[in-house]
Amino acid sequence: MPVRPVIGISPDNQAANQPEPVYELPAFYAGAVEKAGGIPVLLPHTANPAMQAAYMDMIDGLLIPGGNDLDPALYGQAPHLTLRPLDLLRQKFDLAMLALAQERNMPTLGICLGCQAMNVQRGGSLHQYLPELQRANPLAHAANPADSTDKNVWHNVSLVRQSRMRAILKSDDVVVNSRHRQAVDRLGTGLAMCATSPDGVIEAIEDDSLKFWIGVQWHAETLTESPHGELFNAFVAAAALKLNQSN
């Protein structure tokens, strides 16, 4: 029986109305990893470099999920009035783990905030508030809570030909669930755009010089049926290949 690869997931730590700090994560992330053949493991945040390196030694793939907003000082901007700051320890941890994963060529997947963190970690920048971004035929990328109890809006994304994402999903266009106010602006070093929405917003990025390095703006953890499920399948398969090569 093949050994399942271990996928380390950075949890969130900002539960509302909690008297004490907690770690939390929507169960969809762990479920998507398990369904794709991996073992999901939560990684408590630490600023200790030795602990971060120890985490990397025990995992075969890294997943950075959604959350609040990165500090725009990281990419040279003042905060927008709508900023919802990410916990500082989580921010430092996620960026440090991404740097270690890049150095070790470890399969890495970023979702929503995770996609944005992958870009900022490479020196890229973000659009802080999409409703103010001037673009042709703008789409809503997040639901208005006053209009709907559903967090998602849905729209098409076009996948870039010759991209790894296009090869994984085997389609030129897919419909995705969207609930983000921020998005990639200037691409970080070594990253390429691999999916866009009809209004030109970057919806996915990748570095095809690495074994697996993909970030998506949509919440792929809740979309595990074909073709979307192929993203987690490919991610876990890349982690399994790393595991087998190291044994």
C-alpha positions as CSV (number, residue, x, y, z in Angstrom):
1,M,0.0,0.0,0.0
2,P,1.6,3.4,-1.0
3,V,2.5,5.8,1.7
4,R,0.4,8.9,1.8
5,P,2.3,12.2,1.7
6,V,2.0,14.6,4.6
7,I,0.6,18.0,3.7
8,G,1.3,20.7,6.2
9,I,-1.5,23.4,6.5
10,S,-1.1,26.8,8.1
11,P,-4.3,27.3,10.2
12,D,-5.9,30.6,11.0
13,N,-5.8,32.0,14.5
14,Q,-8.4,34.8,14.7
15,A,-11.7,33.2,15.9
16,A,-14.2,35.8,16.7
17,N,-15.4,36.3,20.3
18,Q,-12.9,33.8,21.7
19,P,-11.5,34.6,25.2
20,E,-8.2,32.8,24.4
21,P,-6.2,32.5,21.2
22,V,-7.2,29.4,19.1
23,Y,-6.2,27.8,15.9
24,E,-9.0,27.1,13.4
25,L,-9.4,26.0,9.8
26,P,-12.5,25.2,7.7
27,A,-12.6,21.4,7.5
28,F,-12.8,21.6,3.6
29,Y,-9.1,22.0,3.4
30,A,-8.2,18.8,5.3
31,G,-11.0,17.0,3.5
32,A,-9.7,18.0,0.1
33,V,-6.2,16.8,1.0
34,E,-7.5,13.5,2.4
35,K,-9.7,12.9,-0.7
36,A,-6.7,13.5,-3.0
37,G,-4.6,10.9,-1.1
38,G,-2.7,13.0,1.4
39,I,-2.5,13.3,5.2
40,P,-3.4,16.8,6.4
41,V,-1.5,18.1,9.4
42,L,-2.0,21.5,11.0
43,L,1.2,23.5,11.6
44,P,1.0,25.7,14.8
45,H,2.6,29.1,14.0
46,T,6.0,29.7,15.4
47,A,8.6,32.4,14.9
48,N,11.4,29.9,15.8
49,P,13.4,29.2,12.6
50,A,14.5,25.8,14.0
51,M,10.9,24.8,14.5
52,Q,10.0,26.0,11.0
53,A,12.8,23.9,9.6
54,A,11.6,20.9,11.7
55,Y,8.1,21.3,10.2
56,M,9.6,21.3,6.7
57,D,11.5,18.1,7.5
58,M,8.2,16.3,8.5
59,I,6.0,17.4,5.6
60,D,6.0,16.6,1.9
61,G,3.8,19.5,0.7
62,L,2.7,22.9,2.0
63,L,-0.8,24.4,1.8
64,I,-1.4,28.1,2.7
65,P,-5.2,28.7,3.0
66,G,-7.4,31.8,3.1
67,G,-7.5,34.4,5.8
68,N,-7.3,38.2,6.4
69,D,-5.1,40.7,4.7
70,L,-1.3,41.0,4.5
71,D,0.3,44.2,5.8
72,P,0.6,46.4,2.6
73,A,3.9,47.8,4.0
74,L,5.3,44.5,2.7
75,Y,4.8,45.8,-0.8
76,G,5.3,49.5,-0.2
77,Q,1.8,50.7,0.2
78,A,-0.2,52.4,3.0
79,P,-3.2,50.5,4.3
80,H,-6.6,50.9,2.6
81,L,-9.5,51.8,4.9
82,T,-11.0,48.4,4.3
83,L,-7.9,46.5,5.5
84,R,-8.6,43.5,7.8
85,P,-5.1,42.8,9.2
86,L,-3.8,39.3,9.3
87,D,-2.4,38.2,12.6
88,L,1.3,39.2,12.6
89,L,2.6,35.8,13.8
90,R,0.7,34.0,11.1
91,Q,1.9,36.5,8.4
92,K,5.6,36.0,9.4
93,F,5.1,32.2,9.7
94,D,3.4,31.9,6.3
95,L,6.1,34.0,4.5
96,A,8.9,32.1,6.2
97,M,7.4,28.7,5.3
98,L,7.0,29.8,1.7
99,A,10.6,30.9,1.5
100,L,11.7,27.5,2.9
101,A,9.4,25.6,0.6
102,Q,10.8,27.5,-2.4
103,E,14.4,26.8,-1.3
104,R,13.6,23.1,-0.9
105,N,11.5,22.9,-4.1
106,M,8.6,21.5,-2.0
107,P,5.1,21.2,-3.7
108,T,3.1,24.2,-2.5
109,L,-0.5,25.3,-3.0
110,G,-1.9,28.7,-2.0
111,I,-5.6,29.5,-1.8
112,C,-7.1,33.0,-1.7
113,L,-4.8,34.7,0.9
114,G,-2.3,31.9,0.2
115,C,-2.1,32.9,-3.4
116,Q,-1.6,36.6,-2.4
117,A,1.1,35.6,0.1
118,M,3.0,33.6,-2.6
119,N,3.1,36.7,-4.7
120,V,4.2,39.1,-2.0
121,Q,6.8,36.6,-0.8
122,R,8.4,36.9,-4.2
123,G,8.4,40.7,-4.1
124,G,5.0,41.2,-5.9
125,S,2.2,43.6,-4.9
126,L,-1.6,43.4,-4.5
127,H,-4.6,45.4,-5.4
128,Q,-5.9,46.2,-1.9
129,Y,-9.6,46.8,-2.8
130,L,-10.9,45.4,-6.1
131,P,-14.2,47.5,-6.1
132,E,-12.0,50.6,-6.6
133,L,-9.9,49.1,-9.4
134,Q,-10.6,50.7,-12.8
135,R,-11.2,47.9,-15.4
136,A,-13.6,47.2,-18.3
137,N,-16.8,45.4,-17.4
138,P,-15.9,44.9,-13.7
139,L,-17.2,41.8,-12.0
140,A,-18.1,41.4,-8.3
141,H,-15.5,39.1,-6.8
142,A,-17.2,38.8,-3.4
143,A,-20.8,38.8,-2.3
144,N,-22.4,41.7,-0.5
145,P,-23.5,40.3,2.9
146,A,-26.5,42.6,2.7
147,D,-27.7,41.0,-0.4
148,S,-26.9,37.3,0.2
149,T,-26.1,34.8,2.9
150,D,-23.8,33.0,0.5
151,K,-20.2,34.2,0.7
152,N,-19.5,33.3,-2.9
153,V,-20.1,34.8,-6.3
154,W,-19.5,32.7,-9.3
155,H,-17.7,33.6,-12.6
156,N,-15.6,32.1,-15.3
157,V,-11.8,32.1,-15.4
158,S,-9.8,31.6,-18.5
159,L,-6.7,29.4,-18.2
160,V,-3.5,30.4,-20.0
161,R,-2.5,28.1,-22.8
162,Q,0.8,26.2,-22.1
163,S,0.4,26.8,-18.3
164,R,0.6,24.0,-15.8
165,M,-2.9,25.0,-14.5
166,R,-4.3,24.4,-18.0
167,A,-2.6,21.0,-18.2
168,I,-4.0,20.0,-14.8
169,L,-7.6,21.1,-15.3
170,K,-7.6,20.2,-19.0
171,S,-9.9,23.0,-19.9
172,D,-9.6,26.5,-21.4
173,D,-12.3,27.9,-19.0
174,V,-13.8,26.9,-15.7
175,V,-16.4,28.4,-13.4
176,V,-15.1,29.3,-9.9
177,N,-16.4,30.4,-6.6
178,S,-15.1,33.9,-5.6
179,R,-15.0,35.8,-2.3
180,H,-12.0,38.1,-2.3
181,R,-11.6,41.9,-2.1
182,Q,-7.8,41.8,-2.9
183,A,-5.9,40.3,-5.8
184,V,-2.4,40.1,-7.4
185,D,-1.2,43.2,-9.0
186,R,2.5,43.2,-9.9
187,L,3.8,39.7,-10.3
188,G,6.5,38.5,-8.0
189,T,9.9,37.3,-9.3
190,G,9.6,34.0,-11.3
191,L,5.8,33.9,-11.2
192,A,3.5,33.8,-14.2
193,M,-0.2,34.5,-14.5
194,C,-2.0,31.3,-15.4
195,A,-5.7,32.3,-15.1
196,T,-7.7,35.5,-15.4
197,S,-11.3,36.5,-14.9
198,P,-13.3,38.2,-17.7
199,D,-12.5,41.7,-16.2
200,G,-8.8,41.0,-16.3
201,V,-8.2,40.2,-12.6
202,I,-5.4,37.7,-12.1
203,E,-7.0,34.6,-10.6
204,A,-4.1,32.1,-10.5
205,I,-0.3,32.2,-10.5
206,E,2.4,29.6,-10.9
207,D,6.2,29.0,-11.1
208,D,6.7,26.2,-13.6
209,S,10.4,26.0,-12.8
210,L,9.5,24.3,-9.5
211,K,7.9,20.8,-9.0
212,F,4.5,22.4,-8.0
213,W,4.0,26.0,-7.1
214,I,0.5,27.3,-7.7
215,G,-1.7,29.8,-6.1
216,V,-5.4,30.3,-6.9
217,Q,-7.8,33.1,-5.8
218,W,-10.9,30.8,-5.7
219,H,-11.7,28.4,-2.9
220,A,-10.6,25.2,-4.6
221,E,-10.9,23.3,-1.3
222,T,-14.7,23.3,-1.6
223,L,-14.6,22.3,-5.3
224,T,-13.3,18.7,-5.2
225,E,-15.2,17.2,-8.2
226,S,-13.8,17.1,-11.7
227,P,-12.3,19.2,-13.2
228,H,-11.6,21.2,-10.0
229,G,-10.6,18.2,-7.9
230,E,-7.7,17.7,-10.3
231,L,-5.9,20.6,-8.7
232,F,-5.6,18.9,-5.3
233,N,-5.0,15.6,-7.0
234,A,-2.0,17.1,-8.8
235,F,-0.7,18.8,-5.7
236,V,-0.8,15.7,-3.5
237,A,0.6,13.6,-6.4
238,A,3.6,16.0,-6.6
239,A,4.1,15.7,-2.8
240,A,3.9,11.9,-3.1
241,L,6.6,12.0,-5.8
242,K,8.8,14.0,-3.5
243,L,8.2,11.5,-0.7
244,N,9.1,8.5,-2.9
245,Q,12.2,10.2,-4.2
246,S,13.4,10.9,-0.7
247,N,12.9,7.3,0.5
